[in-house]
């Protein structure tokens, strides 16, 4: 069980196993009594250079732009599996 799943369970959220981590975090954020530490890590868009399977076991093809946490983005970029896809300052 992941930390997000534990937090959701503690808040009384009924978890659907098909939910991505992002969806689960959205559900946690909807609960007014959710602790501040339950806030999600910032996310960033990256362009995949190779196919990958996400947390829901769904294939994401190379060339697709996905949004992941900064930590995951750093891992993907460091291993050469993705590149940054966020706009340059002024291009937003």
PDB file of N, CA, C and O in Angstrom:
ATOM      1  N   UNK A   1       0.852  -1.176   0.000  1.00  0.00           N
ATOM      2  CA  UNK A   1       0.000   0.000   0.000  1.00  0.00           C
ATOM      3  C   UNK A   1       0.900   1.244   0.000  1.00  0.00           C
ATOM      4  O   UNK A   1       1.821   1.358   0.809  1.00  0.00           O
ATOM      5  N   UNK A   2       0.616   2.168  -0.921  1.00  0.00           N
ATOM      6  CA  UNK A   2       1.418   3.381  -1.024  1.00  0.00           C
ATOM      7  C   UNK A   2       1.040   4.372   0.072  1.00  0.00           C
ATOM      8  O   UNK A   2       0.015   4.217   0.736  1.00  0.00           O
ATOM      9  N   UNK A   3       1.882   5.393   0.254  1.00  0.00           N
ATOM     10  CA  UNK A   3       1.593   6.430   1.246  1.00  0.00           C
ATOM     11  C   UNK A   3       0.284   7.139   0.928  1.00  0.00           C
ATOM     12  O   UNK A   3      -0.501   7.435   1.829  1.00  0.00           O
ATOM     13  N   UNK A   4       0.045   7.414  -0.363  1.00  0.00           N
ATOM     14  CA  UNK A   4      -1.204   8.080  -0.745  1.00  0.00           C
ATOM     15  C   UNK A   4      -2.410   7.212  -0.397  1.00  0.00           C
ATOM     16  O   UNK A   4      -3.421   7.717   0.091  1.00  0.00           O
ATOM     17  N   UNK A   5      -2.305   5.913  -0.644  1.00  0.00           N
ATOM     18  CA  UNK A   5      -3.409   5.012  -0.315  1.00  0.00           C
ATOM     19  C   UNK A   5      -3.650   4.977   1.189  1.00  0.00           C
ATOM     20  O   UNK A   5      -4.797   4.935   1.633  1.00  0.00           O
ATOM     21  N   UNK A   6      -2.572   4.996   1.977  1.00  0.00           N
ATOM     22  CA  UNK A   6      -2.717   5.021   3.437  1.00  0.00           C
ATOM     23  C   UNK A   6      -3.406   6.305   3.887  1.00  0.00           C
ATOM     24  O   UNK A   6      -4.289   6.273   4.744  1.00  0.00           O
ATOM     25  N   UNK A   7      -2.994   7.454   3.299  1.00  0.00           N
ATOM     26  CA  UNK A   7      -3.617   8.728   3.655  1.00  0.00           C
ATOM     27  C   UNK A   7      -5.095   8.719   3.302  1.00  0.00           C
ATOM     28  O   UNK A   7      -5.930   9.164   4.089  1.00  0.00           O
ATOM     29  N   UNK A   8      -5.415   8.214   2.123  1.00  0.00           N
ATOM     30  CA  UNK A   8      -6.815   8.171   1.690  1.00  0.00           C
ATOM     31  C   UNK A   8      -7.633   7.279   2.616  1.00  0.00           C
ATOM     32  O   UNK A   8      -8.754   7.623   2.991  1.00  0.00           O
ATOM     33  N   UNK A   9      -7.074   6.147   2.978  1.00  0.00           N
ATOM     34  CA  UNK A   9      -7.772   5.225   3.869  1.00  0.00           C
ATOM     35  C   UNK A   9      -8.029   5.870   5.225  1.00  0.00           C
ATOM     36  O   UNK A   9      -9.114   5.728   5.789  1.00  0.00           O
ATOM     37  N   UNK A  10      -7.026   6.581   5.750  1.00  0.00           N
ATOM     38  CA  UNK A  10      -7.177   7.265   7.032  1.00  0.00           C
ATOM     39  C   UNK A  10      -8.246   8.346   6.977  1.00  0.00           C
ATOM     40  O   UNK A  10      -8.885   8.638   7.987  1.00  0.00           O
ATOM     41  N   UNK A  11      -8.446   8.948   5.794  1.00  0.00           N
ATOM     42  CA  UNK A  11      -9.445  10.002   5.625  1.00  0.00           C
ATOM     43  C   UNK A  11     -10.815   9.433   5.266  1.00  0.00           C
ATOM     44  O   UNK A  11     -11.776  10.184   5.096  1.00  0.00           O
ATOM     45  N   UNK A  12     -10.906   8.109   5.151  1.00  0.00           N
ATOM     46  CA  UNK A  12     -12.179   7.475   4.859  1.00  0.00           C
ATOM     47  C   UNK A  12     -12.572   7.491   3.395  1.00  0.00           C
ATOM     48  O   UNK A  12     -13.750   7.349   3.065  1.00  0.00           O
ATOM     49  N   UNK A  13     -11.593   7.663   2.510  1.00  0.00           N
ATOM     50  CA  UNK A  13     -11.867   7.694   1.077  1.00  0.00           C
ATOM     51  C   UNK A  13     -11.888   6.266   0.553  1.00  0.00           C
ATOM     52  O   UNK A  13     -10.975   5.481   0.810  1.00  0.00           O
ATOM     53  N   UNK A  14     -12.956   5.938  -0.194  1.00  0.00           N
ATOM     54  CA  UNK A  14     -13.049   4.622  -0.821  1.00  0.00           C
ATOM     55  C   UNK A  14     -12.190   4.666  -2.080  1.00  0.00           C
ATOM     56  O   UNK A  14     -12.455   5.459  -2.983  1.00  0.00           O
ATOM     57  N   UNK A  15     -11.165   3.823  -2.145  1.00  0.00           N
ATOM     58  CA  UNK A  15     -10.166   3.856  -3.218  1.00  0.00           C
ATOM     59  C   UNK A  15     -10.576   2.932  -4.358  1.00  0.00           C
ATOM     60  O   UNK A  15     -10.956   1.781  -4.147  1.00  0.00           O
ATOM     61  N   UNK A  16     -10.487   3.467  -5.567  1.00  0.00           N
ATOM     62  CA  UNK A  16     -10.688   2.666  -6.777  1.00  0.00           C
ATOM     63  C   UNK A  16      -9.285   2.323  -7.286  1.00  0.00           C
ATOM     64  O   UNK A  16      -8.497   3.226  -7.567  1.00  0.00           O
ATOM     65  N   UNK A  17      -8.967   1.049  -7.405  1.00  0.00           N
ATOM     66  CA  UNK A  17      -7.618   0.615  -7.788  1.00  0.00           C
ATOM     67  C   UNK A  17      -7.206   1.099  -9.181  1.00  0.00           C
ATOM     68  O   UNK A  17      -6.024   1.060  -9.521  1.00  0.00           O
ATOM     69  N   UNK A  18      -8.167   1.554  -9.986  1.00  0.00           N
ATOM     70  CA  UNK A  18      -7.842   2.058 -11.325  1.00  0.00           C
ATOM     71  C   UNK A  18      -7.356   3.503 -11.291  1.00  0.00           C
ATOM     72  O   UNK A  18      -6.854   4.005 -12.297  1.00  0.00           O
ATOM     73  N   UNK A  19      -7.497   4.181 -10.147  1.00  0.00           N
ATOM     74  CA  UNK A  19      -7.088   5.574 -10.040  1.00  0.00           C
ATOM     75  C   UNK A  19      -5.579   5.709 -10.137  1.00  0.00           C
ATOM     76  O   UNK A  19      -4.835   4.884  -9.607  1.00  0.00           O
ATOM     77  N   UNK A  20      -5.131   6.763 -10.822  1.00  0.00           N
ATOM     78  CA  UNK A  20      -3.714   7.095 -10.855  1.00  0.00           C
ATOM     79  C   UNK A  20      -3.373   7.801  -9.542  1.00  0.00           C
ATOM     80  O   UNK A  20      -4.264   8.156  -8.770  1.00  0.00           O
ATOM     81  N   UNK A  21      -2.090   8.000  -9.298  1.00  0.00           N
ATOM     82  CA  UNK A  21      -1.676   8.738  -8.099  1.00  0.00           C
ATOM     83  C   UNK A  21      -2.221  10.156  -8.115  1.00  0.00           C
ATOM     84  O   UNK A  21      -2.574  10.706  -7.072  1.00  0.00           O
ATOM     85  N   UNK A  22      -2.289  10.752  -9.315  1.00  0.00           N
ATOM     86  CA  UNK A  22      -2.802  12.118  -9.418  1.00  0.00           C
ATOM     87  C   UNK A  22      -4.274  12.174  -9.011  1.00  0.00           C
ATOM     88  O   UNK A  22      -4.691  13.079  -8.287  1.00  0.00           O
ATOM     89  N   UNK A  23      -5.058  11.200  -9.481  1.00  0.00           N
ATOM     90  CA  UNK A  23      -6.482  11.159  -9.132  1.00  0.00           C
ATOM     91  C   UNK A  23      -6.660  10.932  -7.643  1.00  0.00           C
ATOM     92  O   UNK A  23      -7.514  11.559  -7.017  1.00  0.00           O
ATOM     93  N   UNK A  24      -5.864  10.043  -7.071  1.00  0.00           N
ATOM     94  CA  UNK A  24      -5.940   9.767  -5.646  1.00  0.00           C
ATOM     95  C   UNK A  24      -5.607  11.016  -4.845  1.00  0.00           C
ATOM     96  O   UNK A  24      -6.250  11.296  -3.833  1.00  0.00           O
ATOM     97  N   UNK A  25      -4.604  11.769  -5.291  1.00  0.00           N
ATOM     98  CA  UNK A  25      -4.238  13.007  -4.607  1.00  0.00           C
ATOM     99  C   UNK A  25      -5.379  14.021  -4.698  1.00  0.00           C
ATOM    100  O   UNK A  25      -5.643  14.738  -3.733  1.00  0.00           O
ATOM    101  N   UNK A  26      -6.055  14.088  -5.838  1.00  0.00           N
ATOM    102  CA  UNK A  26      -7.197  14.994  -5.990  1.00  0.00           C
ATOM    103  C   UNK A  26      -8.286  14.651  -4.979  1.00  0.00           C
ATOM    104  O   UNK A  26      -8.883  15.541  -4.374  1.00  0.00           O
ATOM    105  N   UNK A  27      -8.540  13.368  -4.801  1.00  0.00           N
ATOM    106  CA  UNK A  27      -9.556  12.941  -3.846  1.00  0.00           C
ATOM    107  C   UNK A  27      -9.154  13.311  -2.423  1.00  0.00           C
ATOM    108  O   UNK A  27      -9.997  13.733  -1.631  1.00  0.00           O
ATOM    109  N   UNK A  28      -7.877  13.159  -2.092  1.00  0.00           N
ATOM    110  CA  UNK A  28      -7.376  13.533  -0.763  1.00  0.00           C
ATOM    111  C   UNK A  28      -7.528  15.032  -0.560  1.00  0.00           C
ATOM    112  O   UNK A  28      -7.932  15.477   0.514  1.00  0.00           O
ATOM    113  N   UNK A  29      -7.205  15.816  -1.592  1.00  0.00           N
ATOM    114  CA  UNK A  29      -7.277  17.275  -1.489  1.00  0.00           C
ATOM    115  C   UNK A  29      -8.710  17.773  -1.301  1.00  0.00           C
ATOM    116  O   UNK A  29      -8.916  18.862  -0.765  1.00  0.00           O
ATOM    117  N   UNK A  30      -9.695  16.998  -1.730  1.00  0.00           N
ATOM    118  CA  UNK A  30     -11.093  17.397  -1.585  1.00  0.00           C
ATOM    119  C   UNK A  30     -11.572  17.330  -0.138  1.00  0.00           C
ATOM    120  O   UNK A  30     -12.548  17.985   0.226  1.00  0.00           O
ATOM    121  N   UNK A  31     -10.888  16.539   0.684  1.00  0.00           N
ATOM    122  CA  UNK A  31     -11.291  16.365   2.078  1.00  0.00           C
ATOM    123  C   UNK A  31     -10.809  17.567   2.881  1.00  0.00           C
ATOM    124  O   UNK A  31      -9.605  17.814   2.946  1.00  0.00           O
ATOM    125  N   UNK A  32     -11.733  18.331   3.501  1.00  0.00           N
ATOM    126  CA  UNK A  32     -11.337  19.541   4.219  1.00  0.00           C
ATOM    127  C   UNK A  32     -10.408  19.293   5.406  1.00  0.00           C
ATOM    128  O   UNK A  32      -9.634  20.176   5.775  1.00  0.00           O
ATOM    129  N   UNK A  33     -10.474  18.113   6.003  1.00  0.00           N
ATOM    130  CA  UNK A  33      -9.628  17.826   7.162  1.00  0.00           C
ATOM    131  C   UNK A  33      -8.283  17.225   6.788  1.00  0.00           C
ATOM    132  O   UNK A  33      -7.524  16.809   7.663  1.00  0.00           O
ATOM    133  N   UNK A  34      -7.980  17.176   5.486  1.00  0.00           N
ATOM    134  CA  UNK A  34      -6.710  16.595   5.053  1.00  0.00           C
ATOM    135  C   UNK A  34      -5.546  17.424   5.594  1.00  0.00           C
ATOM    136  O   UNK A  34      -5.560  18.650   5.478  1.00  0.00           O
ATOM    137  N   UNK A  35      -4.537  16.774   6.184  1.00  0.00           N
ATOM    138  CA  UNK A  35      -3.393  17.515   6.702  1.00  0.00           C
ATOM    139  C   UNK A  35      -2.603  18.186   5.583  1.00  0.00           C
ATOM    140  O   UNK A  35      -2.605  17.719   4.444  1.00  0.00           O
ATOM    141  N   UNK A  36      -1.937  19.271   5.911  1.00  0.00           N
ATOM    142  CA  UNK A  36      -1.154  20.006   4.923  1.00  0.00           C
ATOM    143  C   UNK A  36      -0.075  19.132   4.296  1.00  0.00           C
ATOM    144  O   UNK A  36       0.280  19.334   3.135  1.00  0.00           O
ATOM    145  N   UNK A  37       0.454  18.166   5.041  1.00  0.00           N
ATOM    146  CA  UNK A  37       1.498  17.296   4.517  1.00  0.00           C
ATOM    147  C   UNK A  37       0.977  16.378   3.412  1.00  0.00           C
ATOM    148  O   UNK A  37       1.763  15.750   2.703  1.00  0.00           O
ATOM    149  N   UNK A  38      -0.346  16.299   3.266  1.00  0.00           N
ATOM    150  CA  UNK A  38      -0.924  15.439   2.247  1.00  0.00           C
ATOM    151  C   UNK A  38      -0.912  16.102   0.872  1.00  0.00           C
ATOM    152  O   UNK A  38      -1.309  15.478  -0.113  1.00  0.00           O
ATOM    153  N   UNK A  39      -0.469  17.336   0.789  1.00  0.00           N
ATOM    154  CA  UNK A  39      -0.434  18.029  -0.504  1.00  0.00           C
ATOM    155  C   UNK A  39       0.549  17.336  -1.432  1.00  0.00           C
ATOM    156  O   UNK A  39       1.587  16.829  -1.007  1.00  0.00           O
ATOM    157  N   UNK A  40       0.198  17.327  -2.694  1.00  0.00           N
ATOM    158  CA  UNK A  40       1.006  16.645  -3.702  1.00  0.00           C
ATOM    159  C   UNK A  40       2.294  17.412  -4.001  1.00  0.00           C
ATOM    160  O   UNK A  40       2.370  18.633  -3.866  1.00  0.00           O
ATOM    161  N   UNK A  41       3.280  16.657  -4.405  1.00  0.00           N
ATOM    162  CA  UNK A  41       4.535  17.250  -4.867  1.00  0.00           C
ATOM    163  C   UNK A  41       4.251  17.989  -6.179  1.00  0.00           C
ATOM    164  O   UNK A  41       3.395  17.556  -6.952  1.00  0.00           O
ATOM    165  N   UNK A  42       4.946  19.085  -6.440  1.00  0.00           N
ATOM    166  CA  UNK A  42       4.735  19.806  -7.704  1.00  0.00           C
ATOM    167  C   UNK A  42       4.973  18.887  -8.902  1.00  0.00           C
ATOM    168  O   UNK A  42       5.758  17.941  -8.834  1.00  0.00           O
ATOM    169  N   UNK A  43       4.278  19.187  -9.995  1.00  0.00           N
ATOM    170  CA  UNK A  43       4.409  18.373 -11.194  1.00  0.00           C
ATOM    171  C   UNK A  43       5.005  19.188 -12.341  1.00  0.00           C
ATOM    172  O   UNK A  43       5.026  20.418 -12.308  1.00  0.00           O
ATOM    173  N   UNK A  44       5.485  18.473 -13.349  1.00  0.00           N
ATOM    174  CA  UNK A  44       6.125  19.107 -14.501  1.00  0.00           C
ATOM    175  C   UNK A  44       5.855  18.246 -15.736  1.00  0.00           C
ATOM    176  O   UNK A  44       5.833  17.020 -15.635  1.00  0.00           O
ATOM    177  N   UNK A  45       5.649  18.868 -16.897  1.00  0.00           N
ATOM    178  CA  UNK A  45       5.445  18.062 -18.106  1.00  0.00           C
ATOM    179  C   UNK A  45       6.780  17.585 -18.673  1.00  0.00           C
ATOM    180  O   UNK A  45       7.765  18.323 -18.679  1.00  0.00           O
ATOM    181  N   UNK A  46       6.797  16.345 -19.146  1.00  0.00           N
ATOM    182  CA  UNK A  46       7.974  15.798 -19.822  1.00  0.00           C
ATOM    183  C   UNK A  46       7.516  15.075 -21.081  1.00  0.00           C
ATOM    184  O   UNK A  46       6.396  14.570 -21.150  1.00  0.00           O
ATOM    185  N   UNK A  47       8.400  15.033 -22.077  1.00  0.00           N
ATOM    186  CA  UNK A  47       8.123  14.310 -23.312  1.00  0.00           C
ATOM    187  C   UNK A  47       8.862  12.979 -23.240  1.00  0.00           C
ATOM    188  O   UNK A  47      10.078  12.944 -23.052  1.00  0.00           O
ATOM    189  N   UNK A  48       8.120  11.889 -23.392  1.00  0.00           N
ATOM    190  CA  UNK A  48       8.716  10.563 -23.317  1.00  0.00           C
ATOM    191  C   UNK A  48       9.555  10.273 -24.559  1.00  0.00           C
ATOM    192  O   UNK A  48       9.124  10.533 -25.683  1.00  0.00           O
ATOM    193  N   UNK A  49      10.742   9.738 -24.352  1.00  0.00           N
ATOM    194  CA  UNK A  49      11.611   9.332 -25.447  1.00  0.00           C
ATOM    195  C   UNK A  49      11.481   7.835 -25.721  1.00  0.00           C
ATOM    196  O   UNK A  49      11.902   7.348 -26.771  1.00  0.00           O
ATOM    197  N   UNK A  50      10.900   7.117 -24.775  1.00  0.00           N
ATOM    198  CA  UNK A  50      10.645   5.682 -24.889  1.00  0.00           C
ATOM    199  C   UNK A  50       9.241   5.399 -24.359  1.00  0.00           C
ATOM    200  O   UNK A  50       8.710   6.171 -23.560  1.00  0.00           O
ATOM    201  N   UNK A  51       8.640   4.295 -24.803  1.00  0.00           N
ATOM    202  CA  UNK A  51       7.363   3.875 -24.234  1.00  0.00           C
ATOM    203  C   UNK A  51       7.557   3.592 -22.752  1.00  0.00           C
ATOM    204  O   UNK A  51       8.641   3.201 -22.318  1.00  0.00           O
ATOM    205  N   UNK A  52       6.493   3.793 -21.984  1.00  0.00           N
ATOM    206  CA  UNK A  52       6.536   3.439 -20.563  1.00  0.00           C
ATOM    207  C   UNK A  52       5.146   3.032 -20.117  1.00  0.00           C
ATOM    208  O   UNK A  52       4.154   3.356 -20.769  1.00  0.00           O
ATOM    209  N   UNK A  53       5.080   2.324 -19.007  1.00  0.00           N
ATOM    210  CA  UNK A  53       3.817   1.922 -18.420  1.00  0.00           C
ATOM    211  C   UNK A  53       3.648   2.704 -17.129  1.00  0.00           C
ATOM    212  O   UNK A  53       4.533   2.700 -16.273  1.00  0.00           O
ATOM    213  N   UNK A  54       2.514   3.374 -16.989  1.00  0.00           N
ATOM    214  CA  UNK A  54       2.289   4.208 -15.809  1.00  0.00           C
ATOM    215  C   UNK A  54       1.841   3.368 -14.619  1.00  0.00           C
ATOM    216  O   UNK A  54       1.801   2.141 -14.697  1.00  0.00           O
ATOM    217  N   UNK A  55       1.506   4.033 -13.523  1.00  0.00           N
ATOM    218  CA  UNK A  55       1.108   3.342 -12.298  1.00  0.00           C
ATOM    219  C   UNK A  55      -0.143   2.487 -12.479  1.00  0.00           C
ATOM    220  O   UNK A  55      -0.359   1.526 -11.741  1.00  0.00           O
ATOM    221  N   UNK A  56      -0.966   2.844 -13.468  1.00  0.00           N
ATOM    222  CA  UNK A  56      -2.195   2.094 -13.724  1.00  0.00           C
ATOM    223  C   UNK A  56      -1.985   0.995 -14.758  1.00  0.00           C
ATOM    224  O   UNK A  56      -2.952   0.414 -15.250  1.00  0.00           O
ATOM    225  N   UNK A  57      -0.727   0.705 -15.092  1.00  0.00           N
ATOM    226  CA  UNK A  57      -0.365  -0.324 -16.071  1.00  0.00           C
ATOM    227  C   UNK A  57      -0.901  -0.008 -17.467  1.00  0.00           C
ATOM    228  O   UNK A  57      -1.246  -0.909 -18.232  1.00  0.00           O
ATOM    229  N   UNK A  58      -0.964   1.284 -17.785  1.00  0.00           N
ATOM    230  CA  UNK A  58      -1.392   1.724 -19.111  1.00  0.00           C
ATOM    231  C   UNK A  58      -0.158   2.192 -19.870  1.00  0.00           C
ATOM    232  O   UNK A  58       0.643   2.970 -19.351  1.00  0.00           O
ATOM    233  N   UNK A  59      -0.009   1.707 -21.114  1.00  0.00           N
ATOM    234  CA  UNK A  59       1.150   2.061 -21.930  1.00  0.00           C
ATOM    235  C   UNK A  59       1.035   3.497 -22.418  1.00  0.00           C
ATOM    236  O   UNK A  59       0.004   3.916 -22.944  1.00  0.00           O
ATOM    237  N   UNK A  60       2.118   4.236 -22.230  1.00  0.00           N
ATOM    238  CA  UNK A  60       2.219   5.603 -22.730  1.00  0.00           C
ATOM    239  C   UNK A  60       3.325   5.606 -23.783  1.00  0.00           C
ATOM    240  O   UNK A  60       4.476   5.309 -23.465  1.00  0.00           O
ATOM    241  N   UNK A  61       2.993   5.937 -25.031  1.00  0.00           N
ATOM    242  CA  UNK A  61       3.956   5.812 -26.126  1.00  0.00           C
ATOM    243  C   UNK A  61       5.018   6.905 -26.137  1.00  0.00           C
ATOM    244  O   UNK A  61       4.804   8.001 -25.620  1.00  0.00           O
ATOM    245  N   UNK A  62       6.160   6.593 -26.729  1.00  0.00           N
ATOM    246  CA  UNK A  62       7.222   7.573 -26.924  1.00  0.00           C
ATOM    247  C   UNK A  62       6.649   8.754 -27.698  1.00  0.00           C
ATOM    248  O   UNK A  62       5.827   8.579 -28.597  1.00  0.00           O
ATOM    249  N   UNK A  63       7.089   9.956 -27.343  1.00  0.00           N
ATOM    250  CA  UNK A  63       6.614  11.165 -27.992  1.00  0.00           C
ATOM    251  C   UNK A  63       5.465  11.831 -27.262  1.00  0.00           C
ATOM    252  O   UNK A  63       5.170  13.001 -27.507  1.00  0.00           O
ATOM    253  N   UNK A  64       4.809  11.099 -26.363  1.00  0.00           N
ATOM    254  CA  UNK A  64       3.693  11.652 -25.610  1.00  0.00           C
ATOM    255  C   UNK A  64       4.210  12.583 -24.523  1.00  0.00           C
ATOM    256  O   UNK A  64       5.231  12.303 -23.895  1.00  0.00           O
ATOM    257  N   UNK A  65       3.509  13.688 -24.300  1.00  0.00           N
ATOM    258  CA  UNK A  65       3.850  14.594 -23.206  1.00  0.00           C
ATOM    259  C   UNK A  65       2.952  14.228 -22.031  1.00  0.00           C
ATOM    260  O   UNK A  65       1.726  14.227 -22.136  1.00  0.00           O
ATOM    261  N   UNK A  66       3.602  13.914 -20.901  1.00  0.00           N
ATOM    262  CA  UNK A  66       2.879  13.536 -19.691  1.00  0.00           C
ATOM    263  C   UNK A  66       3.273  14.473 -18.566  1.00  0.00           C
ATOM    264  O   UNK A  66       4.310  15.132 -18.630  1.00  0.00           O
ATOM    265  N   UNK A  67       2.451  14.529 -17.544  1.00  0.00           N
ATOM    266  CA  UNK A  67       2.756  15.327 -16.371  1.00  0.00           C
ATOM    267  C   UNK A  67       3.069  14.384 -15.222  1.00  0.00           C
ATOM    268  O   UNK A  67       2.263  13.521 -14.877  1.00  0.00           O
ATOM    269  N   UNK A  68       4.253  14.556 -14.629  1.00  0.00           N
ATOM    270  CA  UNK A  68       4.697  13.703 -13.524  1.00  0.00           C
ATOM    271  C   UNK A  68       5.239  14.591 -12.407  1.00  0.00           C
ATOM    272  O   UNK A  68       5.441  15.791 -12.595  1.00  0.00           O
ATOM    273  N   UNK A  69       5.469  13.992 -11.257  1.00  0.00           N
ATOM    274  CA  UNK A  69       6.064  14.752 -10.159  1.00  0.00           C
ATOM    275  C   UNK A  69       7.484  15.155 -10.533  1.00  0.00           C
ATOM    276  O   UNK A  69       8.111  14.541 -11.397  1.00  0.00           O
ATOM    277  N   UNK A  70       7.972  16.177  -9.881  1.00  0.00           N
ATOM    278  CA  UNK A  70       9.334  16.648 -10.155  1.00  0.00           C
ATOM    279  C   UNK A  70      10.342  15.529  -9.906  1.00  0.00           C
ATOM    280  O   UNK A  70      11.289  15.370 -10.676  1.00  0.00           O
ATOM    281  N   UNK A  71      10.150  14.762  -8.852  1.00  0.00           N
ATOM    282  CA  UNK A  71      11.054  13.656  -8.532  1.00  0.00           C
ATOM    283  C   UNK A  71      11.067  12.631  -9.664  1.00  0.00           C
ATOM    284  O   UNK A  71      12.133  12.200 -10.101  1.00  0.00           O
ATOM    285  N   UNK A  72       9.874  12.237 -10.141  1.00  0.00           N
ATOM    286  CA  UNK A  72       9.802  11.272 -11.240  1.00  0.00           C
ATOM    287  C   UNK A  72      10.392  11.850 -12.519  1.00  0.00           C
ATOM    288  O   UNK A  72      11.057  11.141 -13.275  1.00  0.00           O
ATOM    289  N   UNK A  73      10.151  13.138 -12.764  1.00  0.00           N
ATOM    290  CA  UNK A  73      10.703  13.790 -13.959  1.00  0.00           C
ATOM    291  C   UNK A  73      12.233  13.747 -13.928  1.00  0.00           C
ATOM    292  O   UNK A  73      12.868  13.457 -14.941  1.00  0.00           O
ATOM    293  N   UNK A  74      12.815  14.033 -12.776  1.00  0.00           N
ATOM    294  CA  UNK A  74      14.277  14.003 -12.650  1.00  0.00           C
ATOM    295  C   UNK A  74      14.820  12.604 -12.940  1.00  0.00           C
ATOM    296  O   UNK A  74      15.851  12.459 -13.596  1.00  0.00           O
ATOM    297  N   UNK A  75      14.125  11.575 -12.450  1.00  0.00           N
ATOM    298  CA  UNK A  75      14.557  10.192 -12.691  1.00  0.00           C
ATOM    299  C   UNK A  75      14.478   9.849 -14.181  1.00  0.00           C
ATOM    300  O   UNK A  75      15.413   9.280 -14.744  1.00  0.00           O
ATOM    301  N   UNK A  76      13.343  10.205 -14.818  1.00  0.00           N
ATOM    302  CA  UNK A  76      13.167   9.909 -16.236  1.00  0.00           C
ATOM    303  C   UNK A  76      14.206  10.633 -17.088  1.00  0.00           C
ATOM    304  O   UNK A  76      14.756  10.053 -18.025  1.00  0.00           O
ATOM    305  N   UNK A  77      14.474  11.888 -16.770  1.00  0.00           N
ATOM    306  CA  UNK A  77      15.444  12.679 -17.527  1.00  0.00           C
ATOM    307  C   UNK A  77      16.861  12.145 -17.313  1.00  0.00           C
ATOM    308  O   UNK A  77      17.635  12.026 -18.262  1.00  0.00           O
ATOM    309  N   UNK A  78      17.192  11.825 -16.067  1.00  0.00           N
ATOM    310  CA  UNK A  78      18.531  11.330 -15.746  1.00  0.00           C
ATOM    311  C   UNK A  78      18.838  10.001 -16.437  1.00  0.00           C
ATOM    312  O   UNK A  78      19.990   9.732 -16.775  1.00  0.00           O
ATOM    313  N   UNK A  79      17.827   9.181 -16.646  1.00  0.00           N
ATOM    314  CA  UNK A  79      18.041   7.887 -17.291  1.00  0.00           C
ATOM    315  C   UNK A  79      17.858   7.955 -18.807  1.00  0.00           C
ATOM    316  O   UNK A  79      17.938   6.932 -19.488  1.00  0.00           O
ATOM    317  N   UNK A  80      17.614   9.150 -19.334  1.00  0.00           N
ATOM    318  CA  UNK A  80      17.488   9.335 -20.771  1.00  0.00           C
ATOM    319  C   UNK A  80      16.168   8.844 -21.354  1.00  0.00           C
ATOM    320  O   UNK A  80      16.073   8.599 -22.557  1.00  0.00           O
ATOM    321  N   UNK A  81      15.151   8.700 -20.509  1.00  0.00           N
ATOM    322  CA  UNK A  81      13.860   8.198 -20.969  1.00  0.00           C
ATOM    323  C   UNK A  81      12.860   9.305 -21.284  1.00  0.00           C
ATOM    324  O   UNK A  81      11.790   9.043 -21.832  1.00  0.00           O
ATOM    325  N   UNK A  82      13.211  10.546 -20.937  1.00  0.00           N
ATOM    326  CA  UNK A  82      12.313  11.678 -21.195  1.00  0.00           C
ATOM    327  C   UNK A  82      13.130  12.961 -21.269  1.00  0.00           C
ATOM    328  O   UNK A  82      14.297  13.000 -20.881  1.00  0.00           O
ATOM    329  N   UNK A  83      12.489  14.005 -21.774  1.00  0.00           N
ATOM    330  CA  UNK A  83      13.105  15.332 -21.789  1.00  0.00           C
ATOM    331  C   UNK A  83      12.064  16.330 -21.310  1.00  0.00           C
ATOM    332  O   UNK A  83      10.863  16.065 -21.372  1.00  0.00           O
ATOM    333  N   UNK A  84      12.524  17.469 -20.836  1.00  0.00           N
ATOM    334  CA  UNK A  84      11.603  18.489 -20.340  1.00  0.00           C
ATOM    335  C   UNK A  84      10.695  18.974 -21.457  1.00  0.00           C
ATOM    336  O   UNK A  84      11.105  19.060 -22.615  1.00  0.00           O
ATOM    337  N   UNK A  85       9.456  19.290 -21.098  1.00  0.00           N
ATOM    338  CA  UNK A  85       8.496  19.767 -22.082  1.00  0.00           C
ATOM    339  C   UNK A  85       7.779  21.022 -21.596  1.00  0.00           C
ATOM    340  O   UNK A  85       6.747  21.407 -22.146  1.00  0.00           O
ATOM    341  N   UNK A  86       8.329  21.657 -20.562  1.00  0.00           N
ATOM    342  CA  UNK A  86       7.678  22.871 -20.061  1.00  0.00           C
ATOM    343  C   UNK A  86       8.096  24.061 -20.911  1.00  0.00           C
ATOM    344  O   UNK A  86       9.176  24.057 -21.501  1.00  0.00           O
ATOM    345  N   UNK A  87       7.236  25.089 -20.975  1.00  0.00           N
ATOM    346  CA  UNK A  87       7.553  26.243 -21.803  1.00  0.00           C
ATOM    347  C   UNK A  87       8.696  27.079 -21.224  1.00  0.00           C
ATOM    348  O   UNK A  87       8.909  27.114 -20.012  1.00  0.00           O
ATOM    349  N   UNK A  88       9.403  27.731 -22.093  1.00  0.00           N
ATOM    350  CA  UNK A  88      10.447  28.643 -21.653  1.00  0.00           C
ATOM    351  C   UNK A  88       9.811  29.892 -21.067  1.00  0.00           C
ATOM    352  O   UNK A  88       8.685  30.226 -21.436  1.00  0.00           O
ATOM    353  N   UNK A  89      10.493  30.599 -20.162  1.00  0.00           N
ATOM    354  CA  UNK A  89       9.921  31.820 -19.619  1.00  0.00           C
ATOM    355  C   UNK A  89       9.535  32.775 -20.750  1.00  0.00           C
ATOM    356  O   UNK A  89      10.312  33.002 -21.679  1.00  0.00           O
ATOM    357  N   UNK A  90       8.345  33.321 -20.659  1.00  0.00           N
ATOM    358  CA  UNK A  90       7.854  34.232 -21.678  1.00  0.00           C
ATOM    359  C   UNK A  90       7.027  33.544 -22.745  1.00  0.00           C
ATOM    360  O   UNK A  90       6.302  34.213 -23.482  1.00  0.00           O
ATOM    361  N   UNK A  91       7.118  32.201 -22.850  1.00  0.00           N
ATOM    362  CA  UNK A  91       6.349  31.453 -23.846  1.00  0.00           C
ATOM    363  C   UNK A  91       5.056  30.897 -23.269  1.00  0.00           C
ATOM    364  O   UNK A  91       4.337  30.168 -23.953  1.00  0.00           O
ATOM    365  N   UNK A  92       4.755  31.227 -22.033  1.00  0.00           N
ATOM    366  CA  UNK A  92       3.599  30.630 -21.347  1.00  0.00           C
ATOM    367  C   UNK A  92       2.305  31.171 -21.836  1.00  0.00           C
ATOM    368  O   UNK A  92       1.246  30.767 -21.356  1.00  0.00           O
TER     369      UNK A  92
END
